[in-house]
Amino acid sequence: MTGYSMVKVGNDYVVQVNDKCILKVGSRRKAAQLISEATDLLNALATVPSPEIAPEAPSLAREAPELP
């Protein structure tokens, strides 16, 4: 869970990732739950192999412009 932090601002908690504020919630418990869920999702994505990316073919054939 590196890079995540919670900061209390007034009555709310701000979730930060690498010193960038991304979310404001009303309770510390909810902020911790959201951080945990985000970490789980990122870890799950890291284990899924990425699909092979085929080069894109042009959708329409273009004609060469006529030069005078």
N, C-alpha and C positions, 0 to 999 in steps of 0.2 A: 504494500500500500504506500509506496514511496511517492512523494510529491503531493499527497492530499493533506489538507489541514482544515481545522474549523476555528473560526475566530468569532468571539461574541461581540456584536455591535448593537448597542442598546439592548432591546429585548429579544433580538433575533440572533441567529447563528449564520455566518457566511461560510460556505464551503469554498476552499481555494485549491487550485491545482497549479503547482509550480508558481506560486505567488500571484496567480491571476484569479480574481473572484468570478465564480461561475454560477453560484446558486445561493439564495437566501431563504432560510426556513425558520419557523417559529420555535422549534425545540431541538435540543442537543441530540436527543434520541433519534429523531427523524433524520438529522444530518448524518449521524453515524450509520444509520440504516442505508441511506442513499449512497454513501461512500462504499459500504460493503457490497451493495448490489452492483455498483459501477465496476468495482474491482473484479467481482466474479464474472461479469460480462466481458471485460477486457481479457481476462485469463482464458475464458472459453473461446474467444475469437483467436487467441494466440495458438490454440491447439487445432484449429480448423485449417486444413490445407487450402491455399489459395488456388482458384481455378486457373487453368492455362488461358492466357490472353492471346487471342488470334489478332493479327493485324486487320484493321478495318478496311473493307473494300468500299470504294465510293458508292453512294446510293444511286447516283445518277451519272450517266456518262456525259462528259462535257466535250463540246466541239471546240476545236481551235478557232480563235477569232480570225476573221478575214482581214488581212492587211492590204492597204491600197498600193 
